[in-house]
Amino acid sequence: MARREIVVLADDLDGSEGDVRSVRFGFEGANYEIDLGPANHDKLALALAPFLAAARKESGRRGPVAAPKAKAPTAAEQRAFNQRVREWAKGQSKEVNDRGRVPAKVIEAYYAAGLR
């Protein structure tokens, strides 16, 4: 037995079903898609016309540009940082071990002191 599905597009605003097409657009970093019949498509086109005339068209790339990721410190850089924090903490009479993890509270205090 065969199964047949029929998809009927309806205008998302008024529910009409004749000559409906999907319209994609973006606004403030979000992308949208709406199904519009001819009348509502024309309304949208007229409303956007002055903005589109003044806007710059994006390059052919799709999607937002990702910010460059911060590089994780190397093991040697992390050891040197931990040593600086430990030395500072001992000078501030804070309890810190010579080995192992440096407590987050100590690192926060180090940053709060304006050190990096």
C-alpha positions as CSV (number, residue, x, y, z in Angstrom):
1,M,0.0,0.0,0.0
2,A,1.3,3.4,-0.9
3,R,1.1,6.4,1.3
4,R,0.8,10.0,-0.1
5,E,1.2,13.1,2.0
6,I,0.1,16.5,0.7
7,V,1.6,19.6,2.3
8,V,-0.5,22.7,2.0
9,L,1.2,26.0,2.8
10,A,-1.0,28.6,4.5
11,D,-0.3,32.2,5.0
12,D,0.9,32.5,8.6
13,L,-1.0,35.8,9.1
14,D,-4.4,35.3,7.5
15,G,-4.6,31.6,6.8
16,S,-5.1,31.9,3.0
17,E,-3.7,29.0,0.9
18,G,-3.3,30.4,-2.6
19,D,0.2,30.9,-4.0
20,V,1.9,30.9,-0.6
21,R,5.6,31.1,-0.4
22,S,8.2,30.9,2.4
23,V,10.1,34.1,3.1
24,R,13.3,34.1,5.1
25,F,14.8,37.2,6.8
26,G,17.0,38.2,9.6
27,F,16.8,40.8,12.3
28,E,19.3,41.6,15.1
29,G,21.1,38.4,14.7
30,A,18.1,36.1,14.6
31,N,16.8,34.4,11.4
32,Y,13.1,34.0,10.7
33,E,11.0,32.2,8.2
34,I,7.3,33.0,7.5
35,D,4.8,31.7,4.9
36,L,3.1,34.5,3.1
37,G,0.4,34.8,0.4
38,P,0.8,37.4,-2.3
39,A,-1.0,40.2,-0.4
40,N,1.0,39.9,2.8
41,H,4.2,39.3,0.8
42,D,3.6,42.7,-0.9
43,K,2.9,44.4,2.4
44,L,6.2,43.0,3.9
45,A,8.1,44.1,0.8
46,L,6.7,47.6,0.9
47,A,7.4,47.9,4.6
48,L,11.0,46.8,4.2
49,A,11.7,48.7,1.0
50,P,13.1,51.9,2.6
51,F,15.3,49.9,5.0
52,L,16.6,47.6,2.3
53,A,17.4,50.6,0.1
54,A,19.6,52.1,2.8
55,A,21.1,48.8,4.1
56,R,24.3,47.1,3.1
57,K,24.1,43.6,1.8
58,E,26.1,40.9,3.6
59,S,28.8,39.0,1.8
60,G,27.9,35.5,0.5
61,R,28.8,33.9,3.9
62,R,25.9,32.4,5.8
63,G,25.5,32.7,9.5
64,P,27.1,34.9,12.1
65,V,30.8,35.3,12.3
66,A,32.2,33.4,15.3
67,A,34.5,35.4,17.6
68,P,38.0,34.1,17.7
69,K,38.5,31.6,20.6
70,A,41.0,32.5,23.3
71,K,44.0,30.3,23.2
72,A,44.4,28.0,26.2
73,P,47.6,28.5,28.1
74,T,50.3,25.9,27.6
75,A,51.3,23.7,30.5
76,A,54.4,25.8,31.1
77,E,52.4,29.1,31.0
78,Q,49.9,27.6,33.5
79,R,52.7,26.5,35.8
80,A,54.3,29.9,35.7
81,F,50.9,31.6,36.4
82,N,50.3,29.2,39.4
83,Q,53.7,30.0,40.8
84,R,53.1,33.8,40.5
85,V,49.8,33.3,42.3
86,R,51.3,31.2,45.0
87,E,54.1,33.6,45.7
88,W,51.6,36.5,45.8
89,A,49.3,34.6,48.1
90,K,52.1,33.7,50.6
91,G,53.1,37.4,50.6
92,Q,49.4,38.2,51.5
93,S,49.4,35.6,54.3
94,K,46.9,33.4,52.4
95,E,47.0,29.7,52.9
96,V,48.1,28.0,49.7
97,N,49.9,24.6,49.1
98,D,53.2,24.4,47.3
99,R,51.7,21.8,44.9
100,G,48.3,20.9,43.5
101,R,45.4,23.2,42.5
102,V,45.4,26.8,43.5
103,P,42.1,27.5,45.2
104,A,39.7,29.5,43.1
105,K,39.3,32.1,45.9
106,V,43.0,32.7,45.9
107,I,43.0,33.2,42.1
108,E,40.0,35.5,42.3
109,A,41.8,37.6,45.0
110,Y,44.9,37.7,42.8
111,Y,42.8,39.1,39.9
112,A,40.9,41.5,42.3
113,A,44.3,42.9,43.3
114,G,44.7,43.9,39.6
115,L,47.3,41.3,38.8
116,R,47.4,39.1,35.8
